[in-house]
Amino acid sequence: MREEPASDAEVADLVPAPPKPAETAGDAARRLEDDRVAEASSDADDASEAPADDAAEIDAAETDAAPSGAPHAVSESEPALALELRGVVKTYRGEPAVAGIDLSVPAGSFYGLVGPNGAGKTTTLSMISGLLRADRGEIRVFGEDARANPRAAKRLMGVLPDRMRTFDRLSGRQLLHYVGSLRGLSARSARERANELAEAFDLAPALGRAVSDYSTGMTKKLMLACAMIHAPRLLVLDEPFESVDPISSQKLLDVLRTYVAGGGTVILSGHSMSLIERMCSRISVLVTGQVLAEGTVDEVRGEMTLEQRFIDLSGSGTEGGGLEWLHTSSA
């Protein structure tokens, strides 16, 4: 086996220090050895006197640096919040799409973001995932400042965006392997996880086909598999159940519940109030870029159904005014 050449630092350690004036080479070698012993002893003393807080920080850094093959379980030493938004603002041509919202998503929870069309749900999720930059405000992902350290925040997330642009000339298997490699997985791990996710989402028979031949529902399941392949700690899902049939929806729900039970966190948007009620532990109702209600499902809906409460908060009436001409005969 060919040996790698020693680095400059290693070479420096192997070469004795030059002798001092009136000092033989043997004396110089002994002096160098004595210096090394003294330095090692000093380092040991410093380590024994290190504060407990420093040791804890070292342990935490090593834990964060360790690769993870499963959703990261929440420990007492980590932030209790998976996601935190404070005063987040986004405007388009002077019109506020998101008007200074605050959100707190507990780690290990299913969090639902509901609201009428144009309420700012997609804009909010896009800012969380880093697809859009907030004009003002603070976004933290497990304590990481998404503006100051976006790469660190993005490593913790898996994202299913609203508009599913992807490399649809690849096969499903190739796309999963490609995303896995981008996320730092080995070829073997990417292959194994791709196969497991394909089985979980009933995509195994279609993995060899080009993604461009997939139906909308199949594409959504594949993109969700891509979002999960690196075992992120937070999933950001924009309407994951749209265009998915009821049987597939149940499969997706089972996979997401297993993910949350293993320590993962999910924030998602959706319009199906019955599905939100079944799966979410906390929800926010977003209307015209503002959070009008936030809490557990029971706290938000009160004595109403969630759908009735949603209609009440959004100010949408149930009566259809006008259009009388639709009730007249065209004879």
C-alpha positions, -999 to 999 in steps of 0.1 A, spaced: 0 0 0 13 34 -9 18 57 21 6 93 21 35 118 25 37 134 59 23 169 63 45 199 70 33 199 106 41 162 110 76 167 95 82 195 119 73 173 148 98 146 136 128 168 131 148 178 163 151 214 171 184 230 160 210 230 187 215 262 207 250 278 208 275 256 227 249 228 226 255 194 210 229 177 187 223 151 215 217 178 240 192 195 216 173 162 211 170 157 249 159 193 254 132 188 227 119 156 245 118 174 278 98 203 263 73 178 248 68 161 281 63 194 299 38 206 272 18 173 275 17 176 312 5 212 309 -23 202 285 -34 175 309 -36 200 337 -56 224 316 -81 197 306 -86 186 342 -93 222 352 -117 230 323 -151 242 334 -181 219 332 -198 243 308 -169 240 283 -170 202 285 -207 203 278 -202 225 248 -175 202 234 -199 172 239 -227 191 222 -205 200 192 -194 164 188 -230 153 189 -241 178 163 -212 168 141 -221 132 142 -240 120 111 -276 108 118 -294 81 99 -328 87 116 -348 117 128 -329 133 157 -346 126 190 -351 157 212 -329 158 244 -333 180 274 -302 200 264 -315 210 230 -340 239 222 -376 230 231 -386 248 199 -380 233 165 -390 265 147 -394 301 159 -406 331 139 -405 366 154 -419 396 136 -414 381 101 -425 404 73 -426 400 35 -440 425 11 -446 425 -27 -447 459 -44 -455 475 -11 -484 451 -3 -478 429 27 -480 392 20 -469 384 56 -474 411 82 -451 406 112 -461 371 122 -449 352 153 -449 313 153 -435 288 178 -434 252 167 -425 227 195 -400 200 187 -416 167 180 -450 181 169 -474 181 140 -480 218 133 -507 230 108 -508 263 90 -543 270 76 -559 299 59 -577 310 28 -560 313 -6 -537 343 -6 -534 343 32 -496 340 31 -491 303 39 -468 295 10 -449 327 15 -444 319 51 -432 283 44 -409 296 16 -392 320 40 -388 292 66 -372 269 40 -350 296 26 -366 298 -8 -375 334 0 -358 360 21 -378 378 47 -378 416 46 -377 418 84 -379 395 114 -361 365 127 -364 328 118 -346 301 139 -345 264 132 -335 245 163 -318 276 175 -299 283 142 -305 318 128 -317 311 93 -305 345 81 -271 346 97 -263 309 91 -286 296 63 -266 265 54 -267 252 90 -305 258 91 -311 242 58 -292 211 67 -318 205 94 -348 206 71 -365 186 44 -387 207 21 -417 199 -1 -424 232 -20 -457 244 -35 -444 243 -71 -427 210 -76 -399 218 -101 -375 189 -104 -353 170 -128 -381 151 -144 -360 135 -171 -344 113 -144 -361 81 -133 -376 81 -98 -346 60 -86 -321 83 -101 -337 113 -86 -337 98 -51 -301 88 -55 -292 123 -67 -309 141 -38 -293 116 -14 -259 124 -27 -265 161 -25 -274 156 11 -241 138 18 -253 102 18 -230 74 6 -241 56 -26 -251 26 -5 -271 46 20 -289 65 -7 -298 33 -25 -311 16 6 -331 46 18 -345 51 -17 -358 15 -18 -373 18 17 -390 51 9 -403 37 -24 -419 8 -5 -434 31 21 -449 54 -5 -460 25 -30 -436 38 -56 -414 8 -60 -429 -4 -94 -425 31 -108 -389 38 -98 -375 28 -132 -397 52 -151 -390 89 -159 -405 113 -134 -421 132 -163 -444 101 -168 -456 102 -132 -491 115 -122 -493 146 -100 -500 125 -70 -471 102 -77 -448 131 -82 -458 146 -49 -451 113 -31 -417 111 -48 -408 147 -38 -418 139 -2 -395 109 -3 -367 132 -16 -374 156 13 -371 128 38 -341 108 25 -315 125 47 -336 121 78 -341 158 86 -351 170 120 -378 193 105 -401 188 75 -416 219 58 -445 207 36 -467 229 15 -500 212 9 -485 176 9 -519 160 5 -531 180 -25 -539 158 -56 -532 126 -35 -559 99 -35 -574 88 -1 -554 55 1 -521 73 -7 -530 100 18 -534 75 46 -500 60 36 -484 94 37 -500 101 71 -487 69 85 -452 76 74 -453 112 88 -467 99 121 -439 74 124 -414 102 116 -428 124 144 -429 95 168 -392 91 161 -384 126 171 -391 146 139 -411 178 136 -436 186 108 -450 220 98 -475 218 69 -502 238 52 -535 224 39 -571 231 32 -587 199 45 -599 208 79 -608 173 87 -573 161 79 -557 189 99 -579 180 129 -568 144 127 -531 149 124 -520 182 139 -513 188 176 -512 226 171 -524 250 144 -523 286 133 -550 303 113 -534 328 89 -556 355 73 -542 384 51 -507 377 64 -516 378 101 -520 350 127 -556 354 140 -556 323 161 -529 299 174 -529 269 198 -540 233 201 -569 223 178 -593 223 207 -582 258 218 -586 272 183 -619 257 174 -636 262 208 -673 252 206 -673 252 168 -659 227 143 -625 237 129 -641 245 95 -667 268 111 -640 285 131 -619 289 100 -648 305 81 -656 328 110 -620 340 113 -615 345 76 -647 366 74 -660 345 44 -698 344 42 -717 313 32 -742 330 10 -735 336 -27 -747 370 -36 -755 381 -72 -753 359 -102 -790 359 -106 -786 355 -143 -775 319 -136 -810 311 -124 -828 323 -155 -836 304 -186 -816 311 -217 -845 304 -240 
